[in-house]
Amino acid sequence: MNKLSLSDVQLRDKKVLIRVDFNVPLDKESKVSDDTRIRASLPTIKYCLEQGAVKVILVSHLGRPDGQVVEKYRLTPVAAKLAALLGEPVKKLDDCIGDKVKADIIQAKEKVILLENLRFYKEEESNDKGFAQKLASLGDIFINDAFGTAHRAHASTEGVTHFLKSAAGFLLVKEIEYLGQVVENPKKPLILILGGAKVSDKILLIESMLKKADEIIIGGGMCYTFLKALDKNIGNSKLEKDRVETAKGILEKAKKANVRIHLPVDNVVVDKIEGFTKIETVGEDIPDGLIGVDIGLKTIESFCQTLKRAKTIVWNGPLGIFEIDTFSKGSYKVAEFVAKLSAVKIIGGGDTAAMVAKFKLEDKMTHISTGGGASLEYLEGKALPGIAALTNKE
């Protein structure tokens, strides 16, 4: 990567403005229920303090307040969790721009300061130049450590770089290192596991990976559109009718590219997802009125046998409705098998990361991306604005 990284820049006596991704889930008591993204930011924050930064100013969004101040999206509980994890007091401010914020930063006894939710201002998402300049005026140097938002050209990811020297934080560098390895020079065979609800979310990724992957495993809700494309009966399972022809086209392209696509050979089905009264395992054809919710035992075995061959595995999307324990066996069994392999194992953010966390297999994976949409776009070969905007190495 020909961009400045944290270790390339002088931080002593500097006010360091860091874009972090603290868009974390909160429980009913407004406490952080999953601190993965906060923990992922700690190496960058600690390094800045160790290198003598006079202030570490953190900016993030939380939820979708759509340019309004929404009390439930305040970052106050995040500041409390960060302080506990960091072992260092954190000053939380109630705004993110303006003279009062500047004065509070200067007067703060604490070295680590978390500003209020950026998306309380509509100018953040519209990448307003004036808003970006006000943010930039708070620091002497800008560090982007928020891979989860790097695919968005927002004021706090792209806009600020026009006013400050800008470098990648340790998390951003790590993401680029592992995902870049897949894009540029993966250890072969490379096997892609795809799941999740929609084919439409993964079309560009599949088409891009047909040039790199050796085999592709497809499960989750999206597999039923592919099974439909093969004229299988899918009952009342998830179907994107307008993507059946697309799925047919992908299967044809894969054949021409000599990339084998693996689909379920048996399916766990129910009469209804909520409060089901009937659950059974059927073959490739799902009877009318029933809904596919997970892969069956034969498919688990088949997928695992395929994965034995892999030197690199990229996984994006669960293989069933993993949030419901009864429908999580396929995802769990395959994840457990992948965890034992010596291959490079990259988990593509979002629901896939949540799935691995639920199964307590995080430490068995090579890399778990903190950005669902960002990791998808990076693997598709797209330039991410938040990375492209950083200062080039001389």
C-alpha positions as CSV (number, residue, x, y, z in Angstrom):
1,M,0.0,0.0,0.0
2,N,1.5,3.3,-1.1
3,K,-0.1,5.3,1.7
4,L,1.2,6.7,4.9
5,S,0.6,4.5,7.9
6,L,0.6,5.3,11.6
7,S,4.3,4.2,12.0
8,D,5.3,6.6,9.2
9,V,4.2,9.8,11.0
10,Q,5.5,12.0,13.9
11,L,2.9,12.1,16.7
12,R,4.8,13.7,19.6
13,D,3.1,16.8,20.9
14,K,0.4,16.5,18.2
15,K,-3.4,16.5,18.5
16,V,-4.3,13.3,16.7
17,L,-7.7,13.2,15.1
18,I,-8.7,9.5,14.6
19,R,-11.7,8.2,12.7
20,V,-12.8,5.1,14.5
21,D,-15.7,2.8,13.9
22,F,-17.7,2.7,17.1
23,N,-21.0,1.8,15.4
24,V,-21.6,-0.9,18.0
25,P,-24.8,-2.6,19.2
26,L,-26.4,-1.3,22.4
27,D,-28.7,-3.4,24.7
28,K,-32.0,-2.2,26.2
29,E,-30.1,-0.5,29.0
30,S,-28.0,1.4,26.5
31,K,-24.9,-0.6,27.3
32,V,-22.5,-1.9,24.6
33,S,-23.5,-5.5,23.9
34,D,-20.6,-6.3,21.5
35,D,-17.3,-4.4,22.0
36,T,-15.4,-6.0,19.1
37,R,-15.0,-2.8,17.1
38,I,-13.9,-0.9,20.2
39,R,-11.3,-3.5,21.0
40,A,-10.0,-3.4,17.4
41,S,-9.2,0.3,17.8
42,L,-7.1,0.0,20.9
43,P,-3.7,-0.7,19.3
44,T,-3.9,2.5,17.3
45,I,-5.1,4.6,20.3
46,K,-2.5,3.2,22.7
47,Y,0.3,3.7,20.1
48,C,-0.6,7.4,19.7
49,L,-0.4,7.8,23.5
50,E,2.9,5.9,23.8
51,Q,4.3,8.1,21.0
52,G,3.6,11.3,23.0
53,A,0.4,12.6,21.3
54,V,-0.8,15.5,23.4
55,K,-4.5,14.7,22.7
56,V,-6.2,11.7,20.9
57,I,-9.5,12.9,19.5
58,L,-11.8,10.1,18.4
59,V,-14.7,10.6,16.0
60,S,-17.3,8.0,15.0
61,H,-20.9,7.6,14.0
62,L,-23.5,5.4,15.7
63,G,-26.7,4.1,14.0
64,R,-28.7,6.2,11.5
65,P,-29.9,9.4,13.2
66,D,-30.2,11.0,9.7
67,G,-28.8,14.4,10.6
68,Q,-30.8,14.8,13.8
69,V,-29.8,14.7,17.5
70,V,-31.3,11.4,18.6
71,E,-30.7,10.6,22.3
72,K,-30.4,6.8,21.9
73,Y,-27.6,7.3,19.4
74,R,-25.4,9.3,21.7
75,L,-21.9,7.9,22.1
76,T,-21.9,8.2,26.0
77,P,-22.1,4.4,26.7
78,V,-19.3,3.8,24.1
79,A,-17.0,6.3,26.0
80,A,-17.6,4.3,29.2
81,K,-16.8,1.0,27.5
82,L,-13.7,2.5,25.9
83,A,-12.4,3.8,29.2
84,A,-12.8,0.4,30.8
85,L,-11.0,-1.4,27.9
86,L,-8.3,1.2,27.6
87,G,-7.6,1.5,31.3
88,E,-7.4,5.3,30.7
89,P,-10.0,8.0,31.4
90,V,-12.0,9.2,28.4
91,K,-13.6,12.6,28.1
92,K,-16.9,12.5,26.2
93,L,-18.1,15.7,24.6
94,D,-21.6,16.4,23.5
95,D,-20.8,17.8,20.1
96,C,-18.2,17.2,17.4
97,I,-17.5,20.6,15.9
98,G,-17.4,24.3,17.0
99,D,-15.5,26.7,19.3
100,K,-16.8,25.0,22.5
101,V,-15.5,21.6,21.3
102,K,-12.1,23.2,20.5
103,A,-12.0,24.9,24.0
104,D,-13.0,21.7,25.8
105,I,-10.3,19.7,24.0
106,I,-7.6,22.1,25.0
107,Q,-8.9,22.3,28.6
108,A,-9.5,18.6,29.1
109,K,-7.2,16.9,31.6
110,E,-7.9,13.6,29.8
111,K,-5.7,12.8,26.8
112,V,-8.4,10.6,25.1
113,I,-11.5,12.5,24.0
114,L,-14.5,11.0,22.2
115,L,-16.6,13.5,20.3
116,E,-20.4,13.1,19.8
117,N,-22.0,11.2,16.9
118,L,-20.9,12.6,13.6
119,R,-24.2,11.7,11.9
120,F,-26.1,14.2,14.1
121,Y,-25.0,16.5,11.3
122,K,-26.4,15.7,7.8
123,E,-23.2,17.3,6.5
124,E,-21.2,14.2,7.5
125,E,-22.8,11.9,5.0
126,S,-23.0,14.5,2.3
127,N,-19.2,15.1,2.7
128,D,-19.7,18.8,3.1
129,K,-16.4,20.7,2.7
130,G,-17.2,23.2,5.5
131,F,-18.0,20.4,8.0
132,A,-14.9,18.5,7.0
133,Q,-12.8,21.6,7.5
134,K,-14.3,22.2,11.0
135,L,-13.5,18.6,11.9
136,A,-10.0,18.9,10.6
137,S,-9.3,22.1,12.6
138,L,-9.5,20.0,15.8
139,G,-6.3,18.1,15.1
140,D,-2.8,18.4,13.7
141,I,-2.9,15.1,11.9
142,F,-5.6,12.6,10.7
143,I,-5.6,8.9,11.2
144,N,-8.3,6.7,9.5
145,D,-8.7,3.5,11.5
146,A,-12.4,2.9,10.5
147,F,-12.3,0.2,7.8
148,G,-16.1,-0.3,8.2
149,T,-16.7,3.1,6.7
150,A,-13.8,3.3,4.3
151,H,-16.1,2.6,1.3
152,R,-18.0,5.8,2.1
153,A,-16.8,9.2,0.9
154,H,-18.0,11.1,4.0
155,A,-16.6,14.2,5.6
156,S,-14.8,12.2,8.4
157,T,-13.3,9.7,6.0
158,E,-12.6,11.5,2.7
159,G,-13.3,15.2,3.4
160,V,-10.8,15.8,6.3
161,T,-7.9,14.4,4.2
162,H,-8.0,17.6,2.1
163,F,-7.0,19.7,5.2
164,L,-4.6,17.4,7.2
165,K,-1.8,15.0,6.5
166,S,-3.6,11.6,6.7
167,A,-2.4,8.1,7.5
168,A,-3.9,4.6,8.0
169,G,-4.2,3.3,11.5
170,F,-3.1,-0.2,12.5
171,L,-6.6,-1.8,12.0
172,L,-6.9,-0.3,8.5
173,V,-3.4,-1.5,7.6
174,K,-4.3,-5.0,8.9
175,E,-7.5,-5.1,6.8
176,I,-5.8,-4.0,3.7
177,E,-3.0,-6.5,4.3
178,Y,-5.3,-9.6,4.6
179,L,-7.9,-8.6,2.0
180,G,-5.2,-7.3,-0.4
181,Q,-3.6,-10.7,-0.2
182,V,-6.8,-12.3,-1.5
183,V,-7.2,-9.8,-4.3
184,E,-3.5,-9.7,-5.4
185,N,-1.8,-13.0,-4.5
186,P,-3.9,-15.6,-2.6
187,K,-2.4,-18.9,-1.6
188,K,-4.1,-21.5,-3.8
189,P,-6.5,-23.3,-3.8
190,L,-8.8,-20.4,-2.8
191,I,-12.3,-21.3,-1.8
192,L,-15.0,-18.8,-1.3
193,I,-17.9,-19.5,1.1
194,L,-21.0,-17.3,0.4
195,G,-24.2,-17.1,2.3
196,G,-26.6,-14.5,3.6
197,A,-30.0,-13.5,2.2
198,K,-29.5,-12.0,-1.2
199,V,-27.8,-12.9,-4.4
200,S,-28.0,-9.2,-5.4
201,D,-25.6,-8.3,-2.6
202,K,-22.9,-10.7,-3.9
203,I,-23.1,-10.6,-7.7
204,L,-20.1,-8.3,-8.1
205,L,-18.1,-10.3,-5.6
206,I,-18.8,-13.6,-7.4
207,E,-18.0,-12.2,-10.8
208,S,-14.7,-10.7,-9.5
209,M,-13.8,-13.9,-7.6
210,L,-14.4,-16.1,-10.6
211,K,-11.0,-14.9,-11.8
212,K,-9.3,-15.8,-8.5
213,A,-11.3,-18.6,-6.7
214,D,-10.9,-22.3,-7.4
215,E,-14.2,-23.3,-5.9
216,I,-17.3,-21.5,-4.5
217,I,-19.6,-22.8,-1.8
218,I,-23.1,-21.2,-1.7
219,G,-25.5,-21.5,1.2
220,G,-27.9,-19.2,3.2
221,G,-30.9,-17.6,1.7
222,M,-29.2,-16.8,-1.6
223,C,-28.7,-20.5,-2.4
224,Y,-32.4,-20.9,-3.2
225,T,-32.2,-18.5,-6.1
226,F,-29.4,-20.6,-7.5
227,L,-31.3,-23.8,-6.9
228,K,-34.3,-22.3,-8.7
229,A,-32.0,-21.4,-11.6
230,L,-31.3,-25.2,-11.8
231,D,-35.0,-25.9,-11.9
232,K,-35.2,-27.3,-8.4
233,N,-38.4,-26.9,-6.4
234,I,-37.7,-24.5,-3.5
235,G,-41.1,-24.3,-1.8
236,N,-41.6,-21.0,0.0
237,S,-37.9,-20.4,0.5
238,K,-36.2,-17.1,0.0
239,L,-36.2,-16.2,-3.7
240,E,-35.1,-13.2,-5.7
241,K,-37.2,-13.7,-8.8
242,D,-35.5,-11.0,-10.7
243,R,-32.1,-12.6,-10.1
244,V,-32.8,-16.2,-11.3
245,E,-31.4,-15.4,-14.8
246,T,-28.4,-13.7,-13.1
247,A,-27.8,-16.9,-11.1
248,K,-28.0,-18.9,-14.3
249,G,-25.5,-16.6,-15.9
250,I,-23.1,-16.9,-13.0
251,L,-23.3,-20.7,-13.1
252,E,-22.5,-20.6,-16.9
253,K,-19.6,-18.2,-16.3
254,A,-18.2,-20.4,-13.5
255,K,-18.4,-23.5,-15.8
256,K,-16.4,-21.6,-18.5
257,A,-13.9,-20.4,-15.9
258,N,-13.5,-23.9,-14.6
259,V,-14.6,-22.8,-11.1
260,R,-16.8,-25.4,-9.4
261,I,-19.8,-24.1,-7.5
262,H,-21.2,-26.2,-4.7
263,L,-24.8,-25.9,-3.7
264,P,-26.8,-27.7,-0.9
265,V,-27.7,-31.3,-1.6
266,D,-30.1,-31.4,1.4
267,N,-32.0,-28.7,3.3
268,V,-33.5,-28.3,6.7
269,V,-37.0,-27.0,6.2
270,V,-39.9,-25.7,8.3
271,D,-43.5,-24.7,7.8
272,K,-42.9,-21.2,9.2
273,I,-39.9,-19.5,10.7
274,E,-41.5,-18.0,13.8
275,G,-43.2,-20.7,15.9
276,F,-42.7,-23.6,13.5
277,T,-44.6,-26.8,14.1
278,K,-42.9,-28.9,11.5
279,I,-39.1,-29.3,10.9
280,E,-37.5,-31.9,8.7
281,T,-34.6,-32.5,6.3
282,V,-35.3,-32.9,2.6
283,G,-33.1,-33.3,-0.5
284,E,-32.4,-30.7,-3.2
285,D,-36.1,-30.2,-3.9
286,I,-38.1,-28.5,-1.2
287,P,-41.8,-29.5,-1.0
288,D,-44.4,-26.7,-1.6
289,G,-45.3,-24.7,1.5
290,L,-42.0,-25.4,3.3
291,I,-39.1,-23.0,3.8
292,G,-35.4,-23.7,3.7
293,V,-33.7,-22.4,6.8
294,D,-30.4,-24.3,7.0
295,I,-28.2,-26.8,5.2
296,G,-28.6,-30.5,6.0
297,L,-26.0,-33.1,7.3
298,K,-25.1,-34.4,3.8
299,T,-24.3,-30.8,2.7
300,I,-22.3,-30.1,5.8
301,E,-20.2,-33.2,5.1
302,S,-19.8,-32.2,1.4
303,F,-18.8,-28.6,2.1
304,C,-16.3,-29.7,4.7
305,Q,-14.7,-32.3,2.3
306,T,-14.4,-29.5,-0.3
307,L,-12.8,-27.1,2.3
308,K,-10.1,-29.7,3.1
309,R,-8.4,-28.7,-0.1
310,A,-8.2,-25.0,0.6
311,K,-5.1,-23.0,1.3
312,T,-7.1,-19.7,1.5
313,I,-10.8,-19.5,2.6
314,V,-12.8,-16.3,2.4
315,W,-16.2,-16.5,4.1
316,N,-19.0,-13.9,3.6
317,G,-22.5,-14.7,4.8
318,P,-24.0,-17.4,7.1
319,L,-25.2,-20.7,5.7
320,G,-28.6,-20.6,7.5
321,I,-30.6,-18.4,9.9
322,F,-27.8,-18.7,12.5
323,E,-29.5,-16.2,14.9
324,I,-32.1,-18.9,15.7
325,D,-30.2,-21.8,17.4
326,T,-32.3,-24.5,15.8
327,F,-31.3,-23.3,12.3
328,S,-27.6,-22.6,13.1
329,K,-26.2,-26.1,12.9
330,G,-24.9,-25.9,9.3
331,S,-23.1,-22.6,9.9
332,Y,-21.7,-23.9,13.2
333,K,-20.5,-27.2,11.9
334,V,-18.8,-25.7,8.9
335,A,-17.3,-22.8,11.0
336,E,-16.0,-25.4,13.5
337,F,-14.4,-27.4,10.7
338,V,-12.8,-24.3,9.1
339,A,-11.5,-23.3,12.5
340,K,-9.4,-26.5,12.6
341,L,-7.8,-26.0,9.2
342,S,-4.3,-24.6,8.7
343,A,-5.5,-22.5,5.7
344,V,-5.6,-18.7,5.7
345,K,-9.1,-18.0,7.0
346,I,-10.7,-14.6,6.4
347,I,-14.1,-13.7,7.7
348,G,-15.9,-10.9,5.8
349,G,-17.4,-8.7,8.5
350,G,-21.0,-8.0,9.4
351,D,-23.3,-11.1,10.0
352,T,-20.4,-13.5,9.3
353,A,-18.3,-11.9,12.1
354,A,-21.3,-12.0,14.4
355,M,-21.8,-15.7,13.6
356,V,-18.2,-16.5,14.4
357,A,-18.4,-14.5,17.6
358,K,-21.6,-16.4,18.6
359,F,-19.8,-19.7,18.1
360,K,-16.8,-18.4,20.1
361,L,-14.4,-19.2,17.2
362,E,-12.9,-15.8,16.7
363,D,-9.4,-16.7,17.9
364,K,-9.3,-19.7,15.5
365,M,-9.6,-17.4,12.4
366,T,-6.7,-15.7,10.6
367,H,-8.6,-12.4,10.2
368,I,-12.1,-11.2,11.0
369,S,-12.9,-8.0,9.0
370,T,-14.6,-5.2,10.9
371,G,-16.4,-4.0,7.8
372,G,-19.1,-6.0,6.0
373,G,-19.8,-3.6,3.1
374,A,-16.2,-2.4,2.9
375,S,-14.7,-5.9,2.8
376,L,-17.2,-6.8,0.0
377,E,-16.3,-3.8,-2.1
378,Y,-12.5,-4.3,-1.5
379,L,-12.8,-7.9,-2.6
380,E,-14.8,-6.8,-5.6
381,G,-11.7,-4.8,-6.6
382,K,-13.2,-1.4,-6.0
383,A,-11.1,1.6,-4.7
384,L,-12.4,2.6,-1.3
385,P,-12.6,6.4,-0.9
386,G,-11.4,6.4,2.7
387,I,-8.2,4.6,1.7
388,A,-7.7,6.3,-1.7
389,A,-7.8,9.8,0.0
390,L,-4.9,9.1,2.5
391,T,-1.6,10.8,1.9
392,N,0.7,9.0,-0.4
393,K,4.2,7.9,0.7
394,E,6.9,10.0,-0.9
